[in-house]
Amino acid sequence: MKFIKDYKEGDRVSDIYLCKHKQSAITKNGKPYYNVILQDKTGTIDAKVWDPNNAGIEEFDSLDYIEVVGDVNNFQGALQLSVKRIRCCHEGEYDTSNYLPVSSKNIDDMMNELLGIINSIENVYLKELLQAFFVKDEKFIDDFKKSSAAKTVHHAFIGGLLEHTLSVAGLCEYYCSRYPLLKRDLLLCAAICHDIGKTREISLFPENDYTDDGQFLGHIVIGTEMISEKIREIQGFPEFLANELKHCILSHHGEFEFGSPKKPAIMEAVALSFADNTDAKLQTFTEILNASTNSDWLGFNRLFESNVIASRLE
């Protein structure tokens, strides 16, 4: 199988892929065509079916596995597939493990590492809250381990939410070693919980798309509500501590324009917003470089608002 990450301009493709998305559209000349996103475990590619009425294009829909024949082109600096033929495939013709992106790290090992951090929390209320999610809530645990951290951009793979959470917690642990005024238990609890709302904001693979809750509320509000629900079940949970924790979640994107309902007002919230931003951006850059086949300028990137370049060995 030829994986999407290995595509080069000029390639002729003939293989099976997951149709992640299909949308009917009309050209400026009034001709119908399909916008399609194809996916395998290495990524996605935009595809166009310019002649959907062609006898070689069988009926298909989103989340179908389809055999595709087409040519790889370059459109405005990005690879795109021009599809000539499509055939719907049946079970037994494909291995689903080739189509769902998964963390390169062992998910069970990462979960055990996270539980180790939870066990190190000394505040009895924060530890009980974390255990309510990550030890006692089997449905949440299963969803958390399978969830991505985003629909696209960074950690958009199975286990991505867990991997991102561990990285943010690790950065926060480092901050605590350098800045003694930080309340370690509060900051690490906030780091572990900061994106739990994504288990309800984004559906699991193969869809990996925004849910109704995600569209209406977003993961910051959802996560704050989830924390409030668990706190109500913990007798005697200090109100001020609960507000500090929820404030960290509500402000972890740092700025209003980045979706934060609040801006950081305590030291732990500032640290969390920096850790979250650092991991998201460096992971994004990592994925850009891993997807690149050259070591030169890679073009303009919207997230960094700059032309980016792969590192060169001098």
N, C-alpha and C positions, 0 to 999 in steps of 0.2 A: 504494500500500500504506500502511495506517495502522500506524505503528510503536508498539510498546508504550510507549515513553517519552512518547508523545503522548496516551495514554489519559486520559480524564476520567470521573468518576463519572456514570453515566447514558448513556454512549455505547453504541450498538449496533454490534457488531463483526461483520464478514463478510469474512474474509481468510484467507490461508494462513500457517501458522506451523509451526515445528519443535516436535514433542512431545519435550521434553527428558526428561520422566519421566512414567510412568503407574503408578498403584497402586490396586488395588481396596480398598474399605473398606466398613464397615457403619455406618449411622446408629444413634443410640440407640434408634430405633424398629424396628431390624432390617432396614432397607431398604438394598440395595446401592447404592454410588455409586463414582465414580472421583475420586481426587486426581490432578490433571494439572498439570505445569509447562510452560507454553508459552514459547518463546524466539524472539527475532529479534536482530539485531545491536545493538539498543539496550538489551536487557535481558531479563528474564523476568517472568512473572506467574503467580500461583497461579490455577488454574482448577478448577471443580467440575462434574462431569457427574452431576447428581442423578438422572437417569432413564436409566441406561445401556441399558435394554431398549427404549427408544424406537426406532421404526423409522427415525428420522432420525439415529441414532448408528451409523455403520458401525464394523466391527472395525478397531482400530488398535493400535499398540504404541509403546513408547519409540523415539525416533529416526526415527519416520515423519514425513513432511511432511503436515499435515492442514489441510483447509479448515474453518474454525470459524465458527459463527454463535452469538453470545451477547451478554449484557449485562454491562457493567462496573458492579460494585457496590463499596461501601466496607464492609469487614469489619474491625472493631477497628483502624481507622486506616490500613488498607492496602487498595489496590485489589485486587479479585478478579473473575474472570470466571465468570459462570454460563452454562454452555454448553447450547445447545438442539439444535444439529445439528453433525455431524462427517462429513466425507468424506475418505477417503484420496486423496492426490494422486500423480501419476505424474511421472517425469522429463520435463522440458520445460515443466511448469506453473509452475515456481518457479526463482528464481535463488539458488543457495546463498549467494552473497555477502551477501544480505539477512538471513541468519539466524545468521551466525557473527560474534560481536563481535571487532573488530580494533583494535589501538592506533591512535590518531589520528596517531601519529608514524611516519615511514618506518622500517621494520624494518631495511633494509640500511644506512641512514644511522646508526641506533643501533648496529648491529653494528660498523661502521667506527669509531665513536667509542669503543666498548669496546676494540677492538683497539689503538687509539691509546694508551689507558691501559696496556694490557698491554705495549706496546712501551716505555713509559716506566719500567717496573720495572727496577731496576738489579741486584738480587740474582739471580744466575744460576740458582739452584735454584728460586726462586719463579717466575721468568719461564719456565723450562722446564716447570714444572708447569702454568702457565696456558696455554702454547702446546700442551701435550699435550691439553688439553681443547678450547680455542677456535680452534686452528689446524689440528691434525692429526686430530682425531676427528670425521669427517664426520657420523656418525650423531648424536653428541651435539650438534654445532653445529645440525643441522637441527631436532632436538627442542627445543633451547634457544630458538631463534628462534620456534618455533610455540607454546611453552608459555605458560600463564597463570601468574600468581604465586599464585593461590588459586582454590578452587572458587567462593567468593563473597567478599564483603567488599571487597577491593581488588585492582585489576589483574587482574580475572577475564576476560581477553580474550586473543586471540592476540597475541603480542608483549609480554604483560604482564610476564612474568618478566624479559625483557630490559630493559624500561622501568624496572621496579622496581630491578633490579641497577644500572643506570646512575645512578639517583637516589641510591641508597645509597652508591655509589662517589663520587659528587660531594659528598655531605655529608661523607664521610670525608676527601676531599681538602681540604675547607675546615677540618675539625678539625685536620689536620696543619699548616695554615698558621697556626693560632692556638695550638697546643700543641706546641712543638718536640720534646718528649720522646717523642711518638708515633713509632713506627717506620713510616714511610710505606709501604715495600714490603710489610711484613707486613699492615698494616691494609688496604691496597687489594687485596692478593691475597685476604684474608679476605672483603672486601666483594664482590668479584667471584664468589667461590665459595660465599658463605654459603647460597644457596638452590638450588644445582645439584641437590640431591636431589629438588627438585620435578619435574624431568624424568622421574623414575620414580615419584614419589608420586601424581601426578595425570595421568590420561590426556589425550591431545590432544583438541581439539574434533572432532566435536560432543559427545562424551561429557563431557569435562572433569569427571571424577569420580575418586574415590580408587581406586587400584589395590590389589591384594592387598598389595604391598610397602608402599604408603602406609598401609593399615589396620594392618598388623602392626608396622611400624617407624617411619614418619613421615620427613619430609624431612631432619630434623636428623641422625638416625642414618644414613640412606641417603647423605646428602652426605658425612659423615665417612668412611664406607666407600669411597665413590668416590675421595676424596682419598687415602686409604691405598693403594688399588689403584694409582693413578698414581705415588705416591711410591716404591713398591717397584720401579718400572721406571726410576727416576732414580738412577744410581750416585752414591753419596757424599752423598745428601741428608742434611743434619745432623739427627740425632734430636731435639735440643732444639727446633730451628726447626719440625720437623714437628709436635711436640707443641703448640707455641704456636699454630700455624695451626689444628690440629684443635680445640684448646680454644676458639678464637674461634668456630668453627662450632657446637660443642656448647653454647656459652653465649649464642648471639646473641639468644635470646628473653628473656634477662635474669633471669628469675625461674622457680623451679620450677613455680609454678602456671600459667605460660604455656608450659610444655612443654620448658623447658631442662633437659637432664640435669645440667648444671653451671651455677653462677653465675659471672659474670666474675671472673677472678683476676688479669688483667693489663690494663694501660691500654688496649691495642688492642681487647680484648674488650669493655670498657666502652663505648668509642667506637662499635664496631660495633653493639652492642645499642641504643644511643640512635639511631643513624642509621636502623637498620631500623624501629624503632618510630615514629620521626618520619615517615618516608616512608609507612609503612602507614597511620597515622592521618590524615595530611593528605590522602593520596589518597582514603581512605575518605570524608572530609568533602567533598572535591571532587566525588566521584561522587554523594553525597547531594544536594548543591546542584544539580548538573547535571540530576538526575532530578526536581527539584522545579519546580513551575509557579508557586509563590508566593514571596513574600519575607517570610514571617511565621514563627511557631513551627511546627516541622515534626514535633513529637511526640518521644516517648522513643526514644533510640537505645541499644541494648544495649551496643555497643562503648564508647561514651563515658559510659554510665551517667548520662545527663542528657537533658533535653529540649533540643533543638538549634534554632537559629534561623538563617535566612538573613540575610546582611548587608543592612542597609538603607542607602540613600543619603539622608543627611539634607539 
